[in-house]
Amino acid sequence: GSRHALLARGSVPDFAFLDTDYIVMSGNAREPHPAYDDGGRSLAVADIHDAVEEEVKRVQATLPYVPFHGHSHVKPLTAKQKEKEQQYESLDYEDVVSLVSTEAVAKRTERQKSRLGFIRWVMHAELGILTGIVAFFIDVIVRHIAKFKFDTTSDLAQHSFFGPFFFYVFFNVALVAVASFFVVKIEPLCAGSGIPEIKSYLNGTNIKHVVNMKTLIAKATGVLFSVAGGLNVGKEGPMIHSGAIVAANVSQGDIPVPGMTKKELEYFRNDHEKRDFVSAGAASGVAAAFGAPIGGVLFALEEAASFWDLGLTWRTFFSTMICTFTLNFFQTGTLPPHSWGHLSNPGLINFGSFEGADKSPLYDPQPGYTIVEIPFFLFLGLVGGWSGAAFNWLNTKITKYRQKHLMGPRQRFMEALFVGALTAVCSFLVPYGLPCSRLPEGDINLFDLKQFYCKDNEFSDYATVSFNTQEEAIKVLFHYSGDISLGSLVLFSLVYFFLANITYGIGVPSGLFVPCLLGGCAWGRFFGHLLHEAMPHANINPGTYALIGAASFLGGVARMTISITVIILESTNDINYGLPIMLTIMVAKLTGDRFNEGLYDIHIHLKSVPFLEYEPPEEVDSLTASDVMARPVIVLRPVEKVETILGAIQGSTHSGFPIVIEDPTKAKTSEGGETRKYMVGMILRSQLQVLLHQRVFQRSDSLDDPSNRRLTHQDFNKFYPKWPKMKRIHVTEEDHKLYINLTPYMHQQPHTVSQATSLRRTFTIFRSLGLRHLPVINATNQIVGIITRKDLTHNNIVEVLELKKHGQLTQSAQSTMEASLISMPL
């Protein structure tokens, strides 16, 4: 009310007021009033602003320093890590609200809006179908290569030792060499699971080539050779990455959408829409890997995506459903008994039914569990958390060594060959030192029990889990009712733990889900056997503990809860074990979090990706926006010279520039120098490059210059995401003297914060809205700094807290920022 009263009397100009979300500049400025200060503010208003700001600063200055012990694993970045971090740029998840975009929305008819909604659903269906086809392609080839390898080795083993040994080792190494070739020669980004990269992309970091078609080809082809090559890796992580790539290319029209024109698909050519499709693609990858459509949605919600809404939930579930159906349809027609349309193989992994007691005495009847066993399940959760934390710690050490000594293409290739050979030698030789077991009575074809070197009517229990596909080994540990020697389980657990650890991170496409499940299965079954022998009348089922152990170790490594629970329940087709799985995974996560982060988060930080966590550190309450903002800021005017725009682009790496206007009252700054300038919008570097490329020049600095030519919203969309590069933009010396009217294209409603805003609130605004830039203003609406993603990472906040601890915050922080930014006159 006081605002409107003052405006009615004409005692305060409109621009003296600050909107809570963004600045609204008015052109109806009044003449200065005798009661104004040198900033054009009413003295009363000025006193209030200054008093409040000074009091805020005084209170915050008295807040004690809180040691950063809540996140002890977070440390300030080194100079080399900061250099790597600078290579990453952010994505523009915030929609630009400009005159041209508003006009485009206003011209859209209701029929066109309905058509766009229909196209979006068709595109989600297509990405589900294509992801299912990619999964089927990987599974078919892996199945045939693995069958040829194991059958040939088994046949040779009946005649000699060295023949099958050398064949098995060299065949595996050759397959691993092909997988590594795709990494070192085709696309280095296809190494690993791809989950850290997709998680970073969905968080707002632009990682080059992460969703390119070349990456998809290298990833999908490479992973089938690394899995078939006997490495302790899975297809699941690469399937998540593959699904995300398919979704990204469908959304951009790079993969044709039947019945849709290129012009219709231009609506989806922006980071916001692409992000939502990538989320659905990652979920579809999980659905294809495990036959778990609901688990896929929950995985995207819990682990992958940083931004979510109800509409995306429905579309993602639709994509996962279509993907599961597609894969199921093709697999049932090609797997025995080749029954097209039977739909009994929903995913790449089949852990076997837990209701198989009537099929064979070999099939464990799975009698369920009793309340007495719940404490044992909780204990498995503790062990899973401890072992998961140990796995993450050891892999972190190994990865740091790799980054320091093994990053060259030749080193990565040779390391992959060495790990492939070591894995093959261990899986072939270790069973020779262990005793054989008698083949049980019944239909032994239900399980792939390996005779290996044993006599007739005998089999090697160690070879059954090591000299076999990982899916078949998990099925045996889950369901086989016969005895597996404790020595074999202990030895396999230790060997597999070590091999899986050194394998994750080598130069091949690799997943971690199935290795974690298999490793947890082994020691879970070992614990179940111990309980069965100690409590013979308690109806203890070792297969149950194999299932719980698998869930606990995966939870201890990945630190996911809801999605893992649903994925395991969907892939095992048994809801009866929902409660123990939930309890175990929760305990495993809480235990592991006491020591370190989940492995995917660790690898994000090892890559120095500027990742924004869900919450800021608890110790930020003594900091404000001004403590982390970058300054000085390069700004432009609404109608700017081409020469100045070129200087801003070529003289800095900034991706956005505030647009400012001079104070209509001609008031000077407090330093008595230039006229005060107020922010009215933001313009992106990509927009400026398009304007320069299209030569949208005018002769004067007037907003109404008749020589001005306006671009449309579609003119910008057609360049996305390959914006014109400066080396391809031809600007003559005569062009330098011309102007560009930025008003129709600038973001007119950018979010801003006051320099006295608490850092916690600043972090929440930036993170929840998916911003790329957050301008910082003072009490008179003048821009004093700007905050980007790198300023709000936990590592940078830790560094600022350390500076504050030593009383060096103001000088050190400002000098560091000024050294990294290029100043331009306002």
C-alpha positions in Angstrom: 0.0 0.0 0.0 2.8 2.4 0.9 4.4 1.7 -2.5 1.3 2.7 -4.4 0.7 5.8 -2.2 4.3 7.0 -2.9 3.9 6.4 -6.6 0.6 8.2 -6.7 2.2 11.3 -5.1 5.1 11.1 -7.6 7.7 11.1 -4.8 9.4 7.8 -5.8 10.4 6.5 -9.2 9.2 3.1 -10.2 12.7 1.7 -10.6 13.5 2.3 -6.9 11.4 -0.7 -5.9 12.6 -4.3 -6.1 10.3 -7.2 -7.0 10.9 -10.3 -5.1 11.4 -12.5 -8.2 12.7 -10.2 -10.9 13.2 -6.5 -11.7 10.5 -4.6 -13.4 11.8 -1.4 -15.0 9.4 1.4 -15.8 9.9 4.1 -18.4 7.7 6.6 -16.6 10.5 8.1 -14.5 9.7 11.4 -12.8 12.0 14.3 -12.2 14.3 14.1 -9.2 12.6 15.3 -6.0 14.5 17.5 -3.6 14.0 14.8 -1.0 16.1 12.3 -3.1 19.5 11.1 -2.3 22.2 10.9 -5.0 20.8 7.5 -6.1 17.4 9.0 -7.0 15.8 7.3 -4.0 13.5 8.9 -1.5 15.5 9.6 1.6 13.1 7.7 3.7 13.3 4.7 1.4 17.0 5.0 1.2 17.4 5.1 4.9 15.2 1.9 5.3 17.2 0.1 2.6 20.5 1.0 4.0 19.5 0.3 7.6 18.2 -3.1 6.8 21.2 -4.1 4.7 23.6 -2.9 7.3 21.8 -4.8 10.0 21.8 -8.0 8.0 25.5 -7.7 7.4 26.1 -6.9 11.1 24.2 -9.9 12.3 25.8 -12.3 9.7 29.2 -11.0 10.6 28.6 -12.0 14.2 27.7 -15.6 13.3 30.4 -18.0 14.5 32.3 -20.1 12.0 31.0 -23.6 11.9 33.6 -26.3 11.0 32.7 -28.1 7.8 32.4 -31.6 9.4 29.0 -32.6 8.1 30.4 -33.4 4.6 34.0 -34.5 5.5 34.4 -36.1 2.1 34.0 -32.6 0.4 37.1 -30.6 0.0 38.1 -27.5 -1.9 39.1 -28.2 -5.4 42.8 -28.1 -6.4 44.1 -25.9 -9.1 44.1 -28.8 -11.6 40.5 -29.8 -10.6 39.4 -26.2 -11.1 40.9 -26.2 -14.5 39.0 -29.4 -15.4 35.8 -27.9 -14.0 36.1 -24.9 -16.2 35.7 -27.1 -19.3 32.1 -27.8 -18.4 29.3 -25.4 -19.4 25.8 -25.3 -18.0 22.5 -26.0 -19.8 19.7 -23.5 -20.2 16.9 -25.3 -18.4 15.1 -22.0 -17.7 12.8 -20.9 -20.6 13.7 -17.5 -22.0 10.7 -15.1 -21.8 11.3 -12.6 -24.6 9.1 -10.6 -27.0 9.8 -13.1 -29.8 9.0 -16.2 -27.6 5.9 -14.5 -26.3 4.7 -13.8 -29.8 5.3 -17.4 -30.9 3.2 -18.7 -28.0 0.4 -16.2 -28.7 0.2 -17.2 -32.3 -0.2 -20.9 -31.4 -3.8 -22.1 -31.9 -5.6 -24.6 -29.6 -5.4 -27.1 -32.4 -1.6 -26.6 -32.6 -1.3 -27.0 -28.9 -3.2 -30.3 -29.0 -1.1 -31.4 -31.9 2.1 -30.8 -29.9 0.8 -32.7 -27.0 0.0 -35.7 -29.2 3.4 -35.5 -30.8 5.1 -35.6 -27.4 3.3 -38.9 -26.6 4.2 -40.4 -29.9 7.9 -39.4 -29.4 7.8 -41.1 -25.9 6.4 -44.2 -27.5 9.1 -44.2 -30.2 11.9 -43.8 -27.7 10.5 -46.8 -25.7 10.3 -49.0 -28.8 13.8 -48.0 -30.0 15.4 -48.6 -26.6 13.8 -52.0 -26.4 15.2 -52.8 -29.8 18.7 -51.7 -28.8 18.5 -53.9 -25.7 17.3 -56.9 -27.8 20.3 -56.3 -30.2 22.8 -56.4 -27.3 21.2 -59.4 -25.6 21.0 -61.6 -28.8 24.6 -61.1 -29.7 25.9 -61.5 -26.1 23.9 -64.7 -25.8 25.3 -66.3 -29.0 28.9 -65.2 -28.3 28.8 -66.5 -24.7 27.3 -69.8 -25.8 29.9 -70.4 -28.4 32.7 -69.5 -25.9 31.6 -71.7 -23.1 30.6 -74.7 -25.3 33.9 -74.6 -27.2 35.9 -74.4 -24.0 33.9 -77.2 -22.3 34.4 -79.5 -25.4 38.2 -78.8 -25.4 38.4 -79.4 -21.7 37.5 -83.0 -22.2 40.8 -83.6 -24.0 43.5 -81.4 -22.5 44.2 -78.5 -20.1 46.2 -76.1 -22.1 44.0 -76.1 -25.2 40.8 -74.8 -23.5 42.9 -72.5 -21.2 44.6 -70.6 -24.0 41.4 -70.6 -26.1 39.3 -69.2 -23.3 41.9 -66.5 -22.3 42.7 -65.3 -25.8 39.1 -65.3 -26.9 38.1 -63.2 -23.9 41.0 -60.8 -24.4 40.1 -60.4 -28.1 36.6 -59.5 -27.2 37.8 -57.0 -24.5 40.2 -55.5 -27.1 37.2 -54.8 -29.4 35.3 -53.2 -26.6 38.2 -51.1 -25.6 38.8 -50.0 -29.2 35.4 -48.3 -29.2 36.5 -46.3 -26.2 40.1 -45.3 -27.2 39.4 -44.8 -30.9 35.7 -44.0 -31.4 34.3 -42.2 -28.4 36.1 -42.0 -25.0 32.9 -41.0 -23.3 31.4 -44.4 -23.8 33.6 -45.9 -21.1 32.0 -46.9 -17.9 28.3 -47.1 -17.2 27.4 -43.6 -18.3 25.2 -43.1 -15.2 27.4 -40.4 -13.7 27.4 -38.5 -17.1 23.6 -38.8 -17.5 23.0 -37.8 -13.9 25.3 -34.7 -14.4 23.5 -33.8 -17.7 20.1 -34.0 -16.0 21.5 -31.8 -13.2 22.3 -29.1 -15.7 25.9 -29.7 -16.8 26.5 -29.9 -20.5 29.0 -32.8 -21.2 30.1 -32.8 -24.8 29.0 -35.8 -26.8 27.1 -37.4 -23.9 23.9 -37.9 -26.0 25.4 -38.1 -29.5 24.5 -40.9 -31.9 28.2 -41.8 -32.2 28.3 -42.3 -28.5 25.3 -44.6 -28.7 26.9 -46.8 -31.4 30.1 -47.1 -29.5 28.3 -47.7 -26.2 25.8 -50.3 -27.4 28.4 -52.2 -29.5 31.2 -51.9 -27.0 29.2 -53.2 -24.1 28.2 -56.4 -25.8 31.9 -57.3 -26.3 32.9 -56.3 -22.8 30.1 -58.5 -21.3 30.7 -61.4 -23.7 34.5 -61.0 -23.0 33.9 -62.3 -19.4 34.6 -59.0 -17.6 32.8 -58.5 -14.3 30.5 -55.9 -15.8 26.9 -55.6 -16.7 24.7 -54.4 -19.5 22.4 -52.3 -17.2 24.4 -49.0 -16.8 25.2 -48.8 -20.5 21.5 -49.5 -21.3 20.5 -46.5 -19.2 23.0 -44.4 -21.1 21.8 -45.8 -24.4 18.1 -45.1 -23.6 19.0 -41.5 -22.7 20.8 -41.0 -26.0 17.9 -42.5 -28.0 15.5 -40.2 -26.2 17.7 -37.1 -26.8 17.9 -37.8 -30.5 14.2 -38.5 -30.9 13.4 -35.2 -29.2 15.6 -33.2 -31.6 14.3 -34.9 -34.7 17.7 -36.5 -35.4 15.8 -39.8 -35.4 12.8 -39.4 -37.6 9.3 -39.5 -35.9 6.8 -41.1 -38.3 4.1 -38.7 -39.5 5.8 -35.6 -38.0 7.3 -32.8 -39.9 10.6 -31.2 -39.1 8.9 -27.9 -38.4 6.6 -29.5 -35.8 9.6 -31.0 -34.0 11.3 -27.6 -33.7 9.1 -26.9 -30.7 11.1 -29.5 -28.7 14.5 -28.1 -29.7 15.6 -26.6 -26.4 17.4 -27.8 -23.3 14.2 -28.0 -21.2 12.4 -30.4 -23.5 15.5 -32.4 -24.2 16.1 -32.8 -20.5 12.6 -34.3 -19.9 13.1 -36.8 -22.8 16.5 -37.8 -21.5 14.9 -38.6 -18.1 12.3 -40.8 -19.8 15.1 -42.5 -21.9 17.2 -43.3 -18.8 14.1 -44.8 -17.1 13.4 -46.9 -20.3 17.0 -48.2 -20.1 16.3 -49.5 -16.6 13.0 -51.0 -17.7 14.8 -52.9 -20.6 17.6 -54.1 -18.4 15.6 -55.5 -15.6 12.1 -55.8 -17.0 11.1 -53.3 -14.4 9.0 -50.4 -15.8 8.0 -49.0 -12.4 11.5 -49.4 -11.1 12.7 -47.5 -14.2 10.5 -44.5 -13.3 11.6 -44.6 -9.7 15.3 -44.8 -10.7 14.9 -41.7 -12.9 13.1 -39.9 -10.1 15.4 -41.0 -7.2 18.8 -41.2 -8.8 19.0 -39.6 -12.3 16.8 -36.6 -12.7 17.2 -33.4 -10.7 13.9 -31.8 -12.0 10.6 -33.6 -12.0 6.9 -33.0 -12.4 3.7 -35.0 -12.6 3.3 -34.8 -16.3 6.8 -36.2 -16.8 5.9 -39.1 -14.4 3.0 -40.2 -16.7 5.1 -39.9 -19.9 8.1 -41.7 -18.4 5.9 -44.5 -17.2 4.4 -44.7 -20.7 7.9 -45.0 -22.3 9.0 -47.7 -19.8 5.8 -49.7 -20.4 6.3 -49.6 -24.2 10.0 -50.4 -23.9 9.3 -53.5 -21.7 6.6 -54.7 -24.1 8.9 -54.3 -27.1 11.8 -56.2 -25.6 9.4 -58.8 -24.2 7.8 -59.4 -27.6 11.1 -60.0 -29.4 12.7 -62.1 -26.6 9.9 -64.5 -26.3 10.0 -65.1 -30.0 13.7 -65.8 -30.1 14.4 -67.6 -26.8 13.3 -71.2 -26.2 10.6 -72.4 -26.5 10.3 -69.6 -29.2 6.7 -68.7 -28.5 5.9 -65.4 -30.2 3.5 -63.4 -28.2 3.8 -65.3 -24.9 5.5 -62.3 -23.2 7.4 -64.1 -20.5 10.8 -62.4 -20.8 10.3 -58.7 -19.9 14.0 -57.8 -19.4 17.6 -58.6 -20.3 18.0 -60.3 -16.9 16.0 -63.2 -15.7 16.7 -64.2 -12.1 14.2 -67.1 -12.3 10.9 -67.5 -10.6 10.8 -67.9 -6.8 7.8 -70.1 -7.2 9.5 -73.2 -8.7 9.1 -75.8 -6.0 6.7 -77.8 -8.1 9.1 -78.0 -11.1 12.0 -79.9 -9.7 13.5 -80.8 -6.3 16.5 -78.8 -7.4 14.5 -75.7 -7.3 14.5 -74.1 -3.8 11.0 -74.0 -2.5 11.6 -70.6 -0.9 9.6 -71.1 2.2 9.6 -67.4 3.0 11.0 -65.9 6.2 10.0 -65.5 9.9 10.2 -62.5 12.2 13.1 -64.2 13.9 15.2 -63.7 10.8 14.7 -59.9 10.6 17.6 -59.2 12.9 19.8 -61.3 10.6 18.5 -59.3 7.6 19.5 -56.1 9.4 22.9 -57.5 10.0 23.3 -58.2 6.3 22.3 -54.6 5.7 25.2 -53.5 8.0 27.6 -55.8 6.2 26.3 -54.5 2.8 26.9 -50.9 3.9 30.4 -51.6 5.2 31.5 -53.6 2.2 29.9 -51.1 -0.2 31.8 -48.3 1.5 35.0 -50.3 1.3 34.3 -51.0 -2.4 33.8 -47.3 -3.1 36.9 -46.3 -1.1 39.1 -48.8 -3.0 37.6 -47.9 -6.4 38.2 -44.2 -5.6 41.9 -44.9 -4.9 42.2 -46.9 -8.1 40.5 -44.3 -10.2 42.7 -41.5 -8.9 45.7 -43.6 -9.8 44.2 -44.1 -13.3 43.7 -40.4 -13.8 47.3 -39.7 -12.9 49.1 -42.5 -14.8 46.7 -44.3 -17.2 44.8 -41.7 -19.1 46.5 -42.0 -22.5 44.8 -44.1 -25.2 47.6 -46.7 -25.3 47.6 -47.0 -21.5 43.9 -47.4 -21.3 43.9 -50.0 -24.0 46.7 -52.1 -22.4 45.0 -51.8 -19.0 41.8 -53.2 -20.4 43.6 -56.1 -22.0 45.4 -56.9 -18.7 42.2 -56.8 -16.7 40.5 -59.0 -19.3 43.3 -61.6 -19.2 43.4 -61.5 -15.4 39.7 -62.1 -15.1 39.8 -65.0 -17.6 42.8 -66.6 -15.9 41.1 -66.4 -12.5 37.8 -67.8 -13.6 39.5 -70.7 -15.4 42.3 -71.6 -12.9 40.8 -71.1 -9.5 38.3 -73.9 -9.8 41.1 -76.4 -10.4 42.2 -76.1 -6.7 38.7 -76.8 -5.3 36.9 -80.1 -4.8 34.0 -81.3 -6.9 30.4 -82.0 -5.8 28.1 -84.8 -6.9 25.4 -83.9 -9.4 22.0 -83.9 -7.7 19.0 -86.0 -8.8 16.4 -84.3 -10.8 16.2 -82.1 -13.9 19.7 -80.6 -13.9 18.9 -78.6 -17.0 17.2 -76.1 -14.8 20.6 -74.8 -13.8 23.8 -74.5 -15.8 25.9 -76.6 -13.5 29.4 -76.7 -14.8 31.1 -80.1 -14.9 34.3 -78.4 -16.0 37.2 -80.8 -15.1 35.2 -83.0 -12.8 34.3 -86.6 -13.3 31.0 -87.9 -14.6 28.1 -87.3 -12.1 30.1 -84.5 -10.6 30.2 -80.7 -11.0 32.3 -77.8 -9.9 30.3 -75.4 -7.7 33.0 -72.7 -8.0 33.0 -72.9 -11.8 29.2 -72.8 -11.8 29.3 -69.2 -10.5 32.7 -68.1 -12.0 32.9 -69.9 -15.4 29.4 -68.8 -16.4 27.3 -65.8 -17.3 26.6 -63.6 -14.4 22.8 -63.9 -14.8 23.0 -67.7 -14.6 25.3 -67.5 -11.6 22.8 -65.3 -9.8 20.0 -67.7 -10.6 22.0 -70.6 -9.2 22.7 -68.7 -5.9 19.1 -67.6 -5.6 17.3 -70.9 -6.3 19.6 -73.9 -6.3 18.6 -76.1 -3.3 21.8 -78.2 -3.3 24.8 -77.4 -1.2 27.5 -75.0 -2.4 30.7 -75.3 -0.4 31.5 -72.5 2.0 35.1 -72.4 0.8 33.9 -71.8 -2.8 31.6 -69.0 -1.7 34.2 -67.2 0.5 36.9 -67.5 -2.2 34.5 -66.4 -5.0 33.4 -63.4 -2.9 36.9 -62.2 -2.3 38.1 -62.7 -5.9 35.0 -61.2 -7.4 35.2 -58.2 -5.1 38.7 -57.4 -6.2 38.1 -58.1 -9.9 34.9 -56.1 -10.0 36.6 -53.2 -8.3 39.5 -52.9 -10.7 37.2 -53.5 -13.7 34.9 -50.5 -13.0 36.6 -47.6 -14.6 38.8 -49.3 -17.2 38.4 -48.2 -20.9 35.4 -50.3 -21.8 31.6 -49.8 -21.6 30.6 -51.4 -18.3 27.7 -51.5 -15.8 27.8 -52.1 -12.1 24.4 -53.3 -11.1 24.8 -57.0 -11.9 28.4 -57.3 -10.5 27.1 -55.8 -7.2 24.2 -58.2 -7.2 26.4 -61.2 -7.8 29.0 -60.2 -5.3 26.3 -59.7 -2.6 24.7 -63.0 -3.6 27.8 -64.9 -2.8 28.4 -63.7 0.7 24.7 -63.5 1.4 24.4 -67.2 0.5 27.5 -67.9 2.6 25.8 -66.3 5.6 22.6 -68.3 5.0 24.6 -71.5 4.9 26.2 -70.7 8.2 22.8 -70.0 9.8 21.3 -73.2 8.3 24.1 -75.2 9.9 23.8 -73.4 13.2 20.0 -73.5 13.3 19.0 -76.7 11.4 15.5 -76.7 12.7 14.8 -73.0 12.0 13.9 -73.5 8.4 16.6 -71.2 7.2 16.8 -70.9 3.4 20.2 -69.9 2.0 18.6 -68.6 -1.2 16.7 -66.0 0.7 19.9 -64.7 2.2 21.5 -64.6 -1.2 18.7 -62.3 -2.3 19.0 -60.0 0.7 22.8 -60.0 0.4 22.5 -58.9 -3.2 20.2 -56.1 -2.3 22.3 -54.9 0.6 25.6 -54.8 -1.4 24.0 -53.0 -4.3 22.5 -50.5 -1.8 25.8 -50.1 -0.1 27.6 -49.2 -3.3 25.0 -47.2 -5.2 23.1 -45.7 -2.1 19.7 -45.9 -3.8 16.7 -47.2 -1.9 13.2 -47.1 -3.4 14.3 -47.8 -7.0 16.5 -50.7 -6.0 13.7 -52.2 -4.0 11.2 -52.1 -6.8 13.7 -53.2 -9.4 14.6 -56.3 -7.5 11.0 -57.1 -6.7 10.0 -56.7 -10.4 12.9 -58.8 -11.6 12.3 -61.6 -9.2 8.5 -61.6 -9.4 8.0 -62.0 -5.7 6.5 -59.3 -3.5 6.9 -61.4 -0.3 10.4 -60.2 0.2 9.5 -56.6 -0.1 9.9 -55.8 3.7 13.3 -57.4 4.3 14.7 -55.9 1.1 13.5 -52.4 2.1 14.9 -52.8 5.6 18.2 -54.1 4.4 18.7 -51.4 1.7 17.9 -48.7 4.2 20.4 -50.0 6.7 23.0 -50.4 4.0 22.6 -46.9 2.8 22.6 -45.3 6.2 25.7 -47.4 7.1 27.6 -46.6 3.9 26.8 -42.8 4.1 28.7 -42.7 7.4 31.9 -43.4 5.4 31.5 -41.9 1.9 29.2 -41.2 -1.0 27.6 -43.5 -3.5 29.9 -44.7 -6.3 28.2 -42.7 -9.0 28.4 -39.5 -7.0 32.1 -40.2 -6.3 32.9 -40.6 -10.0 31.0 -37.3 -10.7 33.3 -35.5 -8.3 36.4 -37.3 -9.6 35.6 -36.0 -13.1 35.4 -32.4 -11.5 31.8 -32.0 -12.8 30.1 -28.9 -11.2 27.2 -30.9 -9.8 24.6 -29.2 -7.5 23.5 -31.4 -4.7 19.9 -31.5 -3.5 20.7 -29.3 -0.4 23.4 -26.9 0.4 25.8 -27.7 3.3 24.4 -27.1 6.7 27.2 -24.6 7.4 26.2 -22.0 4.8 23.9 -20.0 7.1 26.7 -17.5 7.8 27.2 -16.7 4.1 25.3 -14.5 1.7 25.0 -14.2 -2.0 27.7 -11.6 -2.1 30.2 -14.0 -0.6 30.1 -16.3 -3.6 29.1 -14.1 -6.5 31.5 -13.4 -9.4 32.4 -9.8 -10.2 32.8 -7.5 -12.0 30.0 -8.3 -14.5 30.2 -7.7 -18.3 27.0 -5.9 -19.2 25.4 -4.7 -22.5 22.8 -2.0 -23.3 19.4 -2.7 -24.9 20.8 -1.4 -28.2 24.4 -2.2 -28.4 27.3 -1.7 -30.8 28.4 -4.7 -32.8 32.0 -3.9 -31.8 31.0 -4.1 -28.1 29.1 -7.3 -28.5 32.1 -8.9 -30.3 34.4 -7.8 -27.5 32.1 -9.3 -24.8 31.9 -12.6 -26.6 35.6 -12.9 -27.7 37.0 -11.4 -24.5 35.3 -13.7 -22.1 33.9 -17.2 -21.7 30.6 -16.0 -20.2 27.5 -17.6 -21.5 25.1 -14.8 -20.4 25.2 -11.0 -20.2 22.9 -8.7 -18.2 21.2 -5.9 -20.1 21.2 -2.5 -18.3 19.8 1.0 -18.8 21.0 4.3 -17.4 19.1 5.9 -14.5 16.6 8.3 -16.0 17.3 10.7 -13.2 21.0 10.8 -14.3 22.0 10.1 -10.7 25.7 9.2 -10.3 27.1 6.2 -8.5 28.3 6.6 -4.9 31.8 6.9 -6.2 30.8 9.9 -8.1 31.7 8.4 -11.5 29.4 6.9 -14.0 25.6 7.2 -14.1 23.8 4.5 -12.2 22.7 1.6 -14.3 19.8 -0.8 -13.7 19.2 -4.3 -15.0 16.3 -4.9 -17.4 17.1 -8.4 -18.8 19.6 -11.1 -19.8 20.9 -12.1 -23.2 22.6 -15.4 -23.8 25.8 -15.9 -25.7 24.1 -18.3 -28.1 21.5 -15.7 -28.9 24.2 -13.1 -29.7 26.0 -15.5 -32.0 22.7 -16.1 -33.9 22.1 -12.4 -34.2 25.6 -11.8 -35.5 25.4 -14.7 -37.9 22.1 -13.5 -39.3 23.4 -9.9 -39.4 20.5 -8.4 -37.6 22.2 -4.9 -37.7 20.8 -1.4 -37.7 22.4 2.0 -38.3 21.5 3.9 -35.2 21.1 3.1 -31.4 17.4 3.9 -31.6 14.8 1.3 -30.5 12.7 2.3 -33.5 15.3 2.3 -36.2 13.5 1.5 -39.5 16.5 -0.5 -40.7 16.1 -3.0 -37.9 15.1 -6.6 -38.9 13.5 -8.9 -36.3 14.1 -12.6 -36.1 11.5 -15.1 -35.0 11.6 -17.7 -32.3 11.9 -20.4 -34.9 15.0 -18.7 -36.3 16.8 -19.4 -33.1 15.4 -22.9 -32.7 16.7 -24.1 -36.0 20.3 -23.6 -34.8 19.9 -25.5 -31.6 22.1 -27.1 -30.3 24.9 -26.3 -32.8 25.0 -22.5 -32.4 27.0 -20.6 -35.0 30.7 -20.5 -34.1 32.5 -17.2 -34.0 35.1 -18.3 -36.5 32.3 -18.8 -39.0 30.7 -15.4 -38.4 31.9 -12.8 -40.9 31.8 -9.3 -39.6 33.5 -6.5 -41.5 35.1 -3.3 -40.1 32.1 -1.3 -41.3 29.8 -3.7 -39.3 31.6 -2.8 -36.1 30.0 0.7 -36.2 26.5 -0.7 -36.5 24.1 -1.7 -33.7 21.9 -4.6 -32.7 18.6 -4.1 -30.9 18.7 -6.8 -28.2 15.3 -5.8 -26.7 13.1 -8.3 -28.6 15.4 -11.2 -27.7 16.5 -10.6 -24.2 15.0 -12.5 -21.2 12.8 -9.9 -19.7 12.0 -11.7 -16.5 15.3 -13.0 -15.1 15.3 -14.1 -11.5 17.5 -12.1 -9.2 18.6 -12.0 -5.6 19.7 -9.3 -3.3 23.4 -9.3 -2.3 22.2 -9.7 1.3 20.1 -12.8 0.5 21.3 -15.8 2.6 23.3 -18.4 0.6 20.9 -21.1 1.6 18.0 -19.3 0.0 20.1 -18.4 -3.0 21.1 -22.1 -3.5 17.4 -23.2 -3.2 16.3 -20.6 -5.9 19.1 -21.6 -8.2 18.8 -25.3 -7.8 15.0 -25.7 -7.8 14.4 -23.4 -10.8 17.2 -24.9 -12.9 18.9 -21.6 -13.5 22.1 -21.0 -15.4 22.7 -17.4 -14.2 21.5 -15.6 -11.1 22.2 -11.9 -11.1 22.9 -10.3 -7.8 21.6 -6.7 -7.2 21.9 -4.2 -4.4 19.1 -2.1 -2.7 18.8 0.2 -5.7 18.4 -2.5 -8.3 22.0 -2.1 -9.6 23.7 -5.3 -10.6 26.8 -6.0 -8.5 27.6 -9.6 -9.3 26.4 -12.8 -10.9 26.1 -16.4 -9.6 26.6 -19.4 -11.8 26.6 -23.2 -11.1 30.3 -23.3 -10.2 29.8 -20.8 -7.5 27.3 -23.0 -5.7 29.0 -26.4 -5.7 29.8 -27.8 -2.4 33.5 -27.7 -3.1 33.4 -23.9 -3.8 31.2 -23.3 -0.7 33.8 -25.2 1.4 36.5 -23.0 0.0 34.5 -19.9 0.9 34.0 -21.2 4.4 37.7 -21.8 4.8 38.4 -18.3 3.6 35.9 -16.9 6.2 37.5 -19.0 8.9 40.8 -17.3 8.3 39.3 -13.9 7.8 40.3 -13.7 4.1 36.8 -14.0 2.5 36.3 -10.5 1.2 39.8 -9.9 -0.2 40.7 -13.4 -1.3 37.4 -14.3 -2.8 37.2 -11.0 -4.7 40.7 -11.2 -6.0 40.2 -14.7 -7.2 37.0 -13.9 -9.0 38.4 -10.7 -10.6 41.4 -12.7 -11.8 39.2 -15.2 -13.5 36.8 -12.7 -15.1 37.5 -10.0 -17.7 36.2 -6.6 -16.9 34.5 -4.3 -19.3 33.3 -0.8 -18.8 29.6 -0.3 -18.2 
